Amino acid sequence: MGMITWRNSFLFTAMVGIIIFSRWIPHPANVTPMVALFLFATAFRKGIYAFLIPVAGMALSDIFLGYSTISFYVYGSFLLIYLTGFTLRAKKSFMKITVVTLASSTLFFLITNFGVWLHYPLYEKTAAGLILCYTMALPFFRNAVLGDLIYTYAVFAVARYGLEPLSATFDEFRNLSYSGKNILTV
């Protein structure tokens, strides 16, 4: 499947909305669809909206969920994950999706836990304190990796087997004609 065009922008926005809404549903710690959302947006959408739509949705939901001292690190890590997703534009193989998702999970883990170490008084501001911070966060990393892989596979499967056929159906619908004249002007 190629880039999402104006023909199925609604479907793209609906998927983003569903993913953002899922942040409000109770879930295990660090099992969220956010990595999948940013990789999906980069892989299937061109232009600045590929980044702005997920960020706006995340920022809107964070108004209700709350911002934290490390929000800068969270949003910064998603910017890097978004940029990492560019590697998926040309080829979206299972192996490539897996590697990029694991790299994204690792980026998020390293960046956000660095923020925890730096801004919270839980750990000494030494190399040993940083290592302890990362060590204590490993159970959350396991959850994040599992959640990121499951959500990313699901989102890319929906994009491949859901958006593409719906886009083709929309094209057929849009090209309906009556006596040789197109009855829908889109």
ABEGO torsion letter per residue (X at the ends): XBBBBAAAAAAAAAAAAAAAAAAABBBBBGBBAAAAAAAAAAAABBEAAAAAAAAAAAAAAAAAAEBBAAAAAAAAAAAAAAAAAAAAAABBBAAAAAAAAAAAAAAAAAAAAAAAAAABAABBBBAAAAAAAAAAAAAAAAAAAAAAAAAAAAAAAAAAAAAAAAAAAAAAAAABBBGGBBABBX
